[in-house]
């Protein structure tokens, strides 16, 4: 029985790391690569501009700089629980999900 549990835990760890590959997140909400693609497409359709800032390095847990005053609502095509809790911004072509209340970065999509 212990061996079965150990195998199950190892399998979950491997599948979890494969899921998270390429993106960094601190939220319990599952942010997929498909969501990142939807955000990129939505940004293009809405003609939102990416902020160009060579000094900015997006880090999960950091607060989005106050100089980035404009954040956007998530596209309706993203189906997550409580989407009204989050907003996004695109910096250097990289979609970044933030908490609406405090602008804390909770997910960073790769460029």
N, C-alpha and C positions, 0 to 999 in steps of 0.2 A: 504494500500500500504506500509506504514512504517513497519507494522508487517511482511509482506512478505519479505521485504528487510532485516530486522533484522534476520529472520529465515534463509535466504540464507547466510548471512554473518556468522552466527553461524555454519551452516553446512560446509561451506568452511574452517572455522577455525578447526573444528573437523577433517575433512578429511586431511587437511594439516598437523596437528600434528600426525596423524596416519601414514602418508607417511614418515615423518621425524624421526619416532621413531627408536632408535637404532643407528642413525648416526648423525653427526654434520656437518653442511656445512655453508659456507659464500658466496657461488657462486649462481648465478641465474640459472646455469646449473643444471638440475635434475640428481642427482647421486643416482641410485637405489641400493638396496641390490643385485640385479642380476648383476649389474656392478661390485660390490665388489667381487662376486663369480667368475666372468669372469677374473678379475685381479688375484685372487688367483690361478685359474687354469692355466692361461697364465704364471704366475711366476714359477709354478711347471714344466710346459712343457719346458720352456726356461732355467730351472735350475738356476734362479736368487736366490740369497741368501737373507734371511731376515737379517737385521741388528739387532744384539742383544745389547741393551743398556738399562739397568735397570733404569738409571737416566733420560731417555727421556720420557716426557709426551706430547703427541701430542695435541696441542691446535690450533684450527682454528684461523687464523689471525697471528700466529707466523711464523717466517721464519725458514725454515729447516736448521739445523746446517750445517755449511760449511764442517765439517768433514764427512758428508754424501755426498761424491762427486759424487756418481753414482745415477742417476735417470733414469727411463725408459719411453719410449714412451708408450702411451696407446695401448692396443690391438685393432686391426682393428674391432673386433667384438663389441666394444662399440660404439654405434651410438649417438654421441652428436654433437652439433653445435660447430665448430672450435676446433676439438680435438688437433690440433697442438699447442694450447695455454697452454696445460697441460702436466704434466709428473707425474709419481708416484714413490713411494718408499715403501718398506715394512719394517717396524720397529717393532720388537717384535711380528711378525706375523700379524701385523695390516697394511692393505693397507692405504696409505696416498696420497691424490691428492694434487699437488702443481702447482702454476702458473709457466710456463716455464721461464718467464722473471726475476722474482724476488724470486722464490722458496718459496713464501708465501703459507702456508698451507690453502687450501680452503675447504677440505673435509676430514673427518676422518671416516673410517669404523670401526665398533666394532671388537674386536678380535674374 
